[in-house]
Amino acid sequence: MSVDIGSSGIRGAVFDAEAGIADGSLFKRTNLLLTSRSASDPGDFVESVLEVLDEIAAWSEQQGIYPKAASFSCFWHSLVGIDRSLNTSTPLFDWSETRAAGAAALLGREIDEAAVHNRTGCHFHSSYWPAKLKWIADEFLEEFENSAYWLSFSDLLNLRLTGRIVTSVSMASGTGLFDLRNCEWDPEMVRVAGIRESQLPEICQDSVSFFLRADLRERWPALRDTRFFPAIADGAANNVGSGCTDERSAVIMVGTSAAFRVVYEGNIPNSIPEGLFCYRLDSQRPVLGGALSDGGGLFKWLTEDLGLLVDPRVLKERAENTPGYHGLSMLPLVFGERSTGYHDEAKGSLIGLTRGSDTADIVLASLEGICFRLKEICERTEIGFSLERIVAAGGAIESSPVLAKLIADIIGKEIQLSKMSLASLSGAAIYGLEASGIATPLESVGRSGLRTISPDPDRHREYEKEFSKHRRFYDRMIP
């Protein structure tokens, strides 16, 4: 059984030993987590996950199928406090919480950020726990003092399911409090964050699993003997589900947000490139790349919130014009910046508007801007890797008539479209099958049958000129 907990919804299903979804076993909840500068009720979110588990367990009981293992993927960087009675003491703060920007800036003035980045893989930014915890201590002192433990959402869910306060190497690595090379909490950053290590969950070994609490074994008889593994991060799971778990392969994911990641077996780089993150899938496999806060969420904001409606056929026609025809440049930083500059106060910007500009031009320029930022991440990642294969995945790519081709033309490399529409869900299942000893290694999946989109050399040359303009625009707006 696998469950993927994302910022736009929850998906769960039962998988066979070859990581195929059993017919009729896929269940979903959507639009559950708010990601626009607001915190969510963690209790409501836990209940939503339990409802999905209710449906999976009922289906399993009806089919006479009793899952041997349960694996989870969940969004990185969330934070919630719980009190000594193990009740939540704060809202759930997710990756889009930007109110900790001032605390992140203060960290940058007080501590050698380069040294911390090379040790933890995280820059000083409101996404990560050090800034969040300092901000909570300043703005919500009572809640801060009442919090006996600090957890990711997946850790809170694991507590509700198994009664254990634990986390995976994967989830811990995205906090900013984790020593990547020693796979343990980083003493300096724990101290700087104003908490004690005893307030953090125990970091589990990769193959450790737990059974459900007694009351949940009664609630879900089909899961009575199921081994529950602590969650891995959805970004890492996305690479697994896309068949990209070596240093020659990368995944571009564009969902609500966007990211470029390489997952491989080996050591952490001696020097983590500036502007990139470095996390872990597990104790043996690092995750290197970058993330954008703007992805499909930017397209949704433009078309739904601002009402810039565009006929997909018109957008496709415009995207086939000579690159740069519209004269527009867009910095897609409407939801703030993570990679590569990690400027919390960055703002989205658009230049070049004329009376001839229309909604299709603006929307196309925004999609090109996302692709330019992904290209910047790709170029920095390639400093240490020789990438031979890039797989594109995510709901925004699947639903867009132009985005995959734009990525190929702008980056200048072949793009393979993932055939797994639920890459993170499938990736969590594949990882769980490996961790429980049921399945073949991760590298054996997702290697064939992918549709390839090749870059147009002429369009790539033109986009190189537009990319230079984009960089100059970025440098002016974000010194």
Summary of the structure (lengths in Angstrom):
residues: 479
radius of gyration: 21.7
end to end distance: 47.5
largest distance: 66.7
contacts: 1722
relative contact order: 0.13
helix: 39%
strand: 18%
